[in-house]
Amino acid sequence: MKTNPFLSKLGVSFLSLILMISSCTKQAATDVSAVDNNSGDLKAAADVSVMATATIDANTYQQTIQGFGGMSVPIWIGDLTADQRTKAFSTSSGIGMSILRVMVPANSSQFAAEKATIDAAKGFGARVIATVWNAPASMMDGAYLKASSWSDFAAHLRAYTQAVGGVYALSPWNEPNYLASEWMHASATEVANFVAAYGDNCGAPIMAPEPFNMDQTFINTYLSNATAKSKTLFVSGHIYGKTPYNLGNIGKSVWMTEHYTNSSISGNDWPNAMNAAKEIHDCMTAGWAAYVWWYIRRFYGPIDENSAITKVGYVMAHFARYVRPGYSKIACAANPSTGIYTTAYRNGSKIVIVAINTNSAVTYQPFTISGVTVSSFSRYVTTSSSNLAASTLSISNNAFGINLPASSITTLVSN
């Protein structure tokens, strides 16, 4: 047997080294099993010394979270059923969505089609936001709103909000910069000029400019109109073709109000659901306040046509159920270890941590928390074969470690 010259110089025998390593490994495994009663793989826990800790500072507040939600368009694909509404918005038996996005129809005779689901969403405490695809034909010149029709258009929006019983915010244009679309086009300057002139006359606060691919140039041009900015409740946009990014100090909360990951495969496809989990994480890490999926009910969405919550829906629930409107995102290492993505949130003394493991193996992740005292968590885990599986986790000295199942999402809610 060959002798390591480095060990010889230290006077350490190979047998002594093995005994030392064995002792340390046993101690690490014992420590972790004491706090993680469902650790599963203690071998991973033995590597705690080489893992990067996810440090959470509960006293460093970032953006205020406004919620997570989806879209319903009854005039296109039919309304949600009562069961589907419960599964979308209930925090006890459903996904826990806190935002419903709807369409403002161009035909006022269709306004009533929205009301049943709007009322149900409000009953669950959700906020309703509404977006215009097209103004009435008489107000349009091709794909553009006539400037001479601005007053009539504002009246149309006001009539809609009154008909449905009010909405939290309203967007006068949907993706006005997406010129390949069949809906209303406009430049950022045109949107801003309309909002500056009529934004306080539309029956609801304005969200805008809702561009395709969260185009920052479009957003900045819109916000450069000081009057329009003053009449804008929050900035909205979509991330098709764009990775979530921080828009900088624009002086407004940012809501991502439409996206889906893949419309050609089932919402129960687990890799696709994990892509959705990572996308929501990225939006929160970018400093955004809200994440809104496209259709709530669609085979590729959170609820399928059989009224079943899909894997995409369960992934969304990890955020929507437990990170409620008014919670604050707090400082947390976004990518503490290879393949691990974490965000943390606070409401009073309550802490919520969402951890995503994109690795193909169980991965041990240590955490430390400062700024608030936590003694235990309720833990919820979704994998390809389980949905929101619940357990408890006790911790001491605000430090703990857990084994994250392979390809999984875990939410920890302090007790």
CORLINDA-V934140 format. One line per field, one symbol per residue. phi: phi as a letter, one per 40 degrees, with the letter a starting at -180 (. if undefined). psi: psi as a letter, one per 30 degrees, with the letter a starting at -180 (. if undefined). burial: + if it has 24 or more other ideal C-beta (glycine too) atoms within 12 Angstrom, else -. A space follows every 50 residues. Layout:
BEGIN
phi: ???
psi: ???
burial: ???
END
This chain:
BEGIN
phi: .cbcccccccgbccccccccccccccccccccccbbcbcgbccccccdcb cccccbbccbcbcccbhbaabbbccbbgcccdccccccbccbbbcgdbbb bbbcccccccdccccccdccccccgccbbbbccacddccbbgcbccccbd cccdccccccccccggbcabbcbbfccccccbbdbacccccccccccbdc bbgadcbacfccffcccccccdcccccccccbcacbabbdgacdaccgcc gacbbcbaaacacbbcccccdcccccdcccdcccccgccabbccdcbadc bcbcccgccccdcccccdcccbbcdgcbcbcadcacbdgbbbbbabagcc bbbbbbbcccbdbcbcbbbbgacbbabcbbbbbcbabfcbabacbbffba abccddfabbbbbcc
psi: kkkjeeeeefgkleeeeeeeeeeeeeeeeeeefffjfheejfeeffgefg kkkjkkjffjkblkkfakaakkiffegllkleeeeefefkfegaegkgkk klkjkfjfffefffeeeeeeeefgglkkkkkkeklkeffkjbgkkkefge eeeeeeeeeeeeeggklelkkfkjhffifflglkllleeeeeeeeeegfg ggfllkklghlkhhjeeeeeeeffjeeeefgkelklllgkgkkklkfaif gkkkkjgkllejgflkfgjeeeeeeeeeeeeeeeffglflkklbkejlfg afklfggkkleeeeeeefeeefjlkflkklkkkeiflkgkkklllkjbfk kkkkkkjflglkkkjllkklfkkkflkkkkkkafgljhkklljklkggkl kljklkilkkkkjk.
burial: ---------------------------++-+++-++-+++-+-+++++-- ++++++++---+++++++++++++----++---++++++++--+++++++ ++++++-+-++-++++++++++-+-+++++++++++--++---++----+ -+++-++++++-++++++++++++++++----++++++-+++++++-++- ++++++++++++++++-++++++-+--++-++++++++++-+-+--+--+ -++++++++++----+++++-+++++++++++++++++++++++++++++ ++++---++++++++++++++++++-++++++++-++-+++++++++--+ ++++++++---++++++++--+-+--+++++++---++--+-+-+--+-+ ++++++++++++++-
END
